[in-house]
């Protein structure tokens, strides 16, 4: 688990917060997705 609350996830998704790289790896691992998928722009599709 990434140990990130919903408020923080919302802030990340809305560009209001940039997590440290180690947290990015933890989030990707918790979602079972490649880390690179967390860096795609909003006009590209993200595969889950």
Buried (B, 14 or more C-beta within 10 A) or exposed (E): EBEBEEEBBEBBEEEEEEBEEEBBBBBBEEEEBEBEBBEEEEEEEEEE
